[in-house]
Amino acid sequence: MLNKDRWSYALMFSPGILIYFAFLLIPIILLVYYSFYNWDGISPSYQFAGLSNFTEAFQDKGFRRALLVTLFIAVVSTFFVNVLGIAFAVLLNKKGRMTNFYRSVFFFPLLLSTVSVGFIWKSILSYNGLLNNLLEQLGAERIEFFGNPNLAVLTITFLAIWQSTGFIIVIYLAGLQSIPGSLYEAVRIDGANRWQQFRHITFPMLAPAFTMSIIFMFTGSMREYDRVAVLTYGGPAGATETIAYQVVKVGFSANRLSYSASLAVYMLIIVSLLSVSLTVYLRRREERLL
């Protein structure tokens, strides 16, 4: 009977394990393998290159700039999405006629694909878009949202915040609804105001949701690609190139598959180290607060 149960469990888990190996583990192994060779992705033969691809990537100014752009988008969007997520979750954690409507409004952008969102906002924010036409009619100058290097990065970061906030609100709402109401009743009796209730009960009790939101948002932002590909193509002059965009551009546009693989390996190492460090720190924070 025990052996029969083991085979049943193995049969049920096998599809997930096969998908994991086929679409995650094996591609990572191939990625690392090709990063040590010199291959354009087309030729039937390729030569062993050792660490030359990694050395070139380390000295590549474009890669270092892409790393800084990626970190900027990831850090800024993670910070603001979590601040807005907590604030709106607290406001929406109430019973009312319009509460479900407001929750749907905030969650709606997440239902759209990133590519669709990029094209929608491109029609609004481009130089000849709706917003600039409106500004011109009001007597103001047109704004180069995608032509100005600094504004282009800020615009992509803003869109990442706009589209991701709804998902983070849902996570914090789930965390808020798991907090016992008796805790709030106890501190109200002691005379605590709303800010003190939030500081001493709400925010500490949201520690698990906070950890999850930070990790999800940070790792997702470090893979920023779609919005860059749709809105700016990495421009102007490479100012909005992220690591993910550069990996695709170098690998498939320049036919340097092995070199792009080395960039992806760097990205994998950086994201893994940062994610593990964040997870360990935030888990310890949970233990202290809870």
Phi and psi in degrees as a GROMACS rama.xvg file:
@    title "Ramachandran Plot"
@    xaxis  label "Phi"
@    yaxis  label "Psi"
@TYPE xy
-64.6945  -42.7919  LEU-2
-63.9968  -37.1812  ASN-3
-63.2172  -41.671  LYS-4
-64.4294  -38.9133  ASP-5
-62.7451  -43.5658  ARG-6
-65.3795  -36.2935  TRP-7
-64.7024  -44.6835  SER-8
-63.6937  -41.7633  TYR-9
-63.0883  -39.1005  ALA-10
-66.1612  -39.4302  LEU-11
-70.5513  -35.9912  MET-12
-82.589  -18.0484  PHE-13
-59.9165  -40.5864  SER-14
-59.6876  -43.7744  PRO-15
-64.9841  -40.0886  GLY-16
-65.6472  -41.6562  ILE-17
-63.7428  -42.1289  LEU-18
-64.0637  -41.5323  ILE-19
-60.1308  -45.5315  TYR-20
-68.7278  -42.5498  PHE-21
-71.3365  -37.6904  ALA-22
-110.641  -3.50986  PHE-23
-128.895  -60.6178  LEU-24
-69.3425  -49.3061  LEU-25
-63.0252  -45.0869  ILE-26
-58.3916  -37.3982  PRO-27
-65.5578  -41.5572  ILE-28
-62.7166  -44.3684  ILE-29
-64.8033  -37.2973  LEU-30
-59.6042  -49.3392  LEU-31
-64.1187  -39.703  VAL-32
-61.2636  -50.5267  TYR-33
-70.0582  -21.5032  TYR-34
-67.6273  -17.0864  SER-35
-94.7438  7.3035  PHE-36
-122.343  171.921  TYR-37
-113.554  95.7481  ASN-38
-137.942  138.906  TRP-39
-94.7373  0.687956  ASP-40
86.956  -4.51028  GLY-41
-120.925  -45.7075  ILE-42
-60.9164  142.023  SER-43
-71.4963  -17.5498  PRO-44
-122.573  155.309  SER-45
-151.369  155.567  TYR-46
-109.912  148.267  GLN-47
-70.1886  129.819  PHE-48
-116.221  -3.58593  ALA-49
64.582  -132.654  GLY-50
-96.3888  12.4985  LEU-51
-62.3881  -38.5553  SER-52
-63.9929  -40.4996  ASN-53
-69.6821  -36.9572  PHE-54
-64.7929  -44.0911  THR-55
-63.3255  -41.8001  GLU-56
-64.3086  -38.6466  ALA-57
-64.8629  -31.5593  PHE-58
-92.2296  -3.4765  GLN-59
-78.0683  116.288  ASP-60
-64.763  -35.6775  LYS-61
-62.7561  -38.5622  GLY-62
-68.1355  -41.9501  PHE-63
-64.4752  -39.0409  ARG-64
-65.459  -42.1672  ARG-65
-62.2483  -36.7609  ALA-66
-64.3645  -43.6861  LEU-67
-65.0446  -41.066  LEU-68
-62.64  -43.7243  VAL-69
-62.6148  -44.9292  THR-70
-64.7284  -38.4383  LEU-71
-61.5768  -49.3779  PHE-72
-61.8237  -43.6213  ILE-73
-65.7356  -47.2299  ALA-74
-68.3056  -48.3338  VAL-75
-65.8879  -46.4578  VAL-76
-66.0392  -39.0445  SER-77
-62.7997  -42.3644  THR-78
-63.8046  -53.1464  PHE-79
-71.2805  -35.7926  PHE-80
-62.868  -39.3662  VAL-81
-73.7787  -36.7961  ASN-82
-63.3334  -49.4442  VAL-83
-66.0815  -37.7473  LEU-84
-61.6134  -45.5435  GLY-85
-65.4068  -44.8174  ILE-86
-61.5959  -49.6676  ALA-87
-70.3165  -33.2434  PHE-88
-63.7853  -41.2093  ALA-89
-63.3721  -40.9834  VAL-90
-68.9821  -33.1047  LEU-91
-90.0261  -3.33317  LEU-92
-86.6405  51.5138  ASN-93
-138.728  154.359  LYS-94
-85.9473  134.208  LYS-95
-175.468  165.287  GLY-96
-65.3008  -36.6018  ARG-97
-98.1695  1.30102  MET-98
-60.5956  -48.4135  THR-99
-63.4578  -35.3781  ASN-100
-64.1046  -46.7838  PHE-101
-64.1455  -38.4293  TYR-102
-61.24  -41.1003  ARG-103
-65.9439  -38.1531  SER-104
-62.5128  -44.3418  VAL-105
-69.8165  -31.5943  PHE-106
-83.1297  -19.4692  PHE-107
-56.8297  -44.0222  PHE-108
-56.602  -28.237  PRO-109
-70.9802  -22.0424  LEU-110
-74.1911  -20.1952  LEU-111
-85.3645  145.914  LEU-112
-70.358  154.349  SER-113
-61.5296  -36.2112  THR-114
-65.1165  -44.1415  VAL-115
-61.071  -44.5014  SER-116
-60.7098  -39.5441  VAL-117
-61.4643  -45.3455  GLY-118
-67.7439  -37.2832  PHE-119
-63.1004  -49.1656  ILE-120
-71.847  -26.0162  TRP-121
-65.6824  -39.3307  LYS-122
-68.8606  -23.7975  SER-123
-86.7731  -42.1956  ILE-124
-102.298  -6.34432  LEU-125
-63.8069  167.552  SER-126
-59.533  -35.6717  TYR-127
-104.505  23.2113  ASN-128
-82.683  -176.182  GLY-129
-62.7424  -44.1192  LEU-130
-66.0758  -43.9316  LEU-131
-68.486  -34.2911  ASN-132
-64.2541  -38.9131  ASN-133
-66.5548  -42.7186  LEU-134
-61.5593  -38.9404  LEU-135
-65.8362  -39.6446  GLU-136
-66.1969  -29.0778  GLN-137
-84.1444  -0.662299  LEU-138
91.8713  7.28664  GLY-139
-96.1972  163.943  ALA-140
-80.6913  151.43  GLU-141
-68.6713  148.795  ARG-142
-112.025  132.525  ILE-143
-85.7514  82.3856  GLU-144
-66.8778  -33.8414  PHE-145
-108.897  -12.2359  PHE-146
-90.6521  -22.3622  GLY-147
-90.8413  124.229  ASN-148
-55.3515  -45.5656  PRO-149
-69.1553  -43.1105  ASN-150
-67.0456  -34.05  LEU-151
-63.4801  -44.233  ALA-152
-65.1234  -42.7373  VAL-153
-65.0972  -36.2146  LEU-154
-65.0068  -45.1711  THR-155
-63.9444  -39.581  ILE-156
-64.1691  -42.0408  THR-157
-60.6259  -43.2371  PHE-158
-66.9917  -35.4898  LEU-159
-63.3468  -41.1463  ALA-160
-65.5193  -45.6704  ILE-161
-60.3453  -42.2116  TRP-162
-81.0279  -26.276  GLN-163
-94.3163  -16.2863  SER-164
-60.626  -38.7582  THR-165
-59.4635  -41.33  GLY-166
-64.7383  -41.3304  PHE-167
-69.0935  -34.2546  ILE-168
-59.9273  -42.1484  ILE-169
-61.2687  -42.0568  VAL-170
-62.7918  -44.7224  ILE-171
-70.5774  -33.3229  TYR-172
-62.0797  -41.9679  LEU-173
-62.2006  -39.1635  ALA-174
-66.894  -40.7773  GLY-175
-64.2596  -38.6654  LEU-176
-73.9065  -10.5875  GLN-177
-92.7339  -4.14792  SER-178
-81.6408  125.74  ILE-179
-62.263  133.367  PRO-180
-66.1837  -22.2425  GLY-181
-63.0457  -28.5549  SER-182
-65.124  -42.0082  LEU-183
-67.556  -38.7698  TYR-184
-62.4722  -37.949  GLU-185
-66.0362  -44.3711  ALA-186
-75.1013  -26.5534  VAL-187
-65.1804  -39.0898  ARG-188
-61.8686  -34.8621  ILE-189
-78.0286  -3.40094  ASP-190
91.5941  18.3226  GLY-191
-74.1188  135.844  ALA-192
-84.3442  -177.942  ASN-193
-63.9686  -39.8306  ARG-194
-65.5929  -40.3248  TRP-195
-67.1409  -35.8564  GLN-196
-63.7073  -42.1523  GLN-197
-66.6072  -43.8838  PHE-198
-68.3014  -40.3257  ARG-199
-99.4468  -16.1799  HIS-200
-122.976  -58.6814  ILE-201
-60.9324  -55.852  THR-202
-65.1569  -44.7255  PHE-203
-61.961  -39.1123  PRO-204
-72.5024  -16.0151  MET-205
-87.5087  9.32569  LEU-206
-55.5523  -46.3966  ALA-207
-62.266  -41.9956  PRO-208
-66.0541  -36.169  ALA-209
-63.2528  -44.7977  PHE-210
-59.8964  -48.1748  THR-211
-61.8128  -42.9244  MET-212
-66.3423  -42.6316  SER-213
-62.5754  -46.5728  ILE-214
-66.876  -46.6134  ILE-215
-59.6268  -47.6364  PHE-216
-69.399  -42.0548  MET-217
-66.9898  -48.972  PHE-218
-65.3792  -36.224  THR-219
-66.737  -40.7075  GLY-220
-69.1557  -30.353  SER-221
-67.699  -16.4893  MET-222
-101.531  20.0876  ARG-223
-55.5001  120.536  GLU-224
-142.287  -51.7266  TYR-225
-57.8057  -49.1054  ASP-226
-63.9063  -37.7729  ARG-227
-64.7355  -44.1328  VAL-228
-64.3526  -34.3485  ALA-229
-84.3024  -41.1821  VAL-230
-89.5435  -43.4908  LEU-231
-126.38  -13.0464  THR-232
55.1309  30.1859  TYR-233
85.4812  -7.10459  GLY-234
-87.3747  -176.738  GLY-235
-76.9004  135.498  PRO-236
55.4504  39.2036  ALA-237
75.3628  11.7832  GLY-238
-69.5449  -22.5522  ALA-239
-114.954  14.3623  THR-240
-69.2931  124.659  GLU-241
-96.6941  171.653  THR-242
-62.8623  -43.9682  ILE-243
-62.0623  -41.5427  ALA-244
-66.4129  -40.4091  TYR-245
-66.9295  -36.7825  GLN-246
-59.5593  -46.9022  VAL-247
-67.2781  -42.6007  VAL-248
-64.5145  -46.392  LYS-249
-68.3728  -39.9167  VAL-250
-72.224  -42.5408  GLY-251
-107.365  -26.109  PHE-252
-87.3907  -39.1021  SER-253
-97.3683  -1.63819  ALA-254
55.553  41.1547  ASN-255
-117.104  70.8371  ARG-256
-64.6987  -41.5617  LEU-257
-66.8924  -40.6414  SER-258
-66.3749  -41.5546  TYR-259
-64.6849  -31.2862  SER-260
-64.29  -38.7159  ALA-261
-66.0024  -36.8978  SER-262
-63.2772  -41.7524  LEU-263
-65.9086  -35.2095  ALA-264
-65.5937  -43.2468  VAL-265
-57.0592  -44.9826  TYR-266
-61.1945  -42.9224  MET-267
-60.7374  -43.9819  LEU-268
-66.317  -45.9476  ILE-269
-63.4629  -48.2231  ILE-270
-63.8079  -40.0362  VAL-271
-63.7385  -46.9048  SER-272
-63.0095  -45.4757  LEU-273
-66.254  -40.4631  LEU-274
-66.6165  -43.8145  SER-275
-64.8582  -42.422  VAL-276
-62.6841  -44.3498  SER-277
-62.5778  -43.0955  LEU-278
-62.8278  -45.9191  THR-279
-61.8293  -45.6875  VAL-280
-63.2424  -45.4325  TYR-281
-70.4108  -33.3736  LEU-282
-66.0902  -40.2582  ARG-283
-64.6298  -36.4841  ARG-284
-62.8913  -40.6043  ARG-285
-59.2209  -44.4125  GLU-286
-63.2134  -36.6218  GLU-287
-69.6363  -39.8959  ARG-288
-80.3464  -33.2459  LEU-289
